[in-house]
Amino acid sequence: MIREYRTICDLSEHSFTATKVQGVTLGELGEVFLPNGDTCACQVLEVDDDTVLAAFLQSPMGLDTETCKVRFFGHGVELPLSEDLLGRTWNSLGEPMDGGSMILPEKYASINARPINPLARTCSTKTVQVGDEVPLRLGGKGAISSNPRSIAKTIAQVARNAKIQGEDKPFTIVISATGLPFQERQLLTDELRRRGLTAQTALFASNPADRPILHRRTSRTAMTAAEYFAFERDRHVLFIEADLSGETSTDVEERIGCRKRREGSITMLQILAED
């Protein structure tokens, strides 16, 4: 249910408080109507009885607490899911960054999924080789370092070289790249295309100038796509996380692994930007 309020107060560049609200939940999305007719997206960070603290997802221009109103949508960030996520570049809200159109989804899923139930987990004996690095266990986690100035080439090289030992079937690749400059993002998509990986890769990214809340959402949104391909499409997914923002949330680590009665898996490799 969509609800609107004219009770905005305690306004800052990054957040605001709204009072006398009802039924609004943590993580819920909304929009603030600005005096010039534009809207500014927001998301609820805290709920205290009938008062909520919300963060702006964009820069509010000309916001006036006397005339503005906020509308809450009744749901949090939900990612549209389908095969058409592959071959595309998306932001932390699941919106196109490559100039293409939105996809026709099979379903929507919240980006704030729960960790895999320990009783539903299973351990694989297979290993994953990523270049010259120490092999990973399928469904496990590893990390390598890279110079920030060559992060795009490192990501593409890892994606090209990663293989499950003893199998010829390639990974489906999901990349989370936070704080990635436009030039590096273009270089990454060019490298993926040059190496023939575009059709099996979904890239989720945030810009350096994005607000911290959007950086933190990027890995969760990307992981939601990885879960779809792994546990609904029964594919082995390589989840590559590269953070140049310092704002990445680490709670996605509990969502990787192998599940009982599922053919797919999620293996995670973090690329650490180090000079």
Secondary structure, 3 states (H helix, E strand, C coil): CCEEECCEECCCCCEEEECCCCCCCCCCEEEEECCCCCEEEEEEEEEECCEEEEEECCCCCCCCCCCCEEEECCCCCEEEECHHHCCCEECCCCCECCCCCCCCCCEEEECCCCCCCHHHEECCCCEEECCCCCCEECCCEEEEEECHHHHHHHHHHHHHHCEECCCCCCCEEEEEEECCCHHHHHHHHHHHHHCCCHHHEEEEECCCCCCHHHHHHHHHHHHHHHHHHHHCCCCEEEEEEEECCCCCCCHHHHHCEEECCCCCEEEEEEEEECC
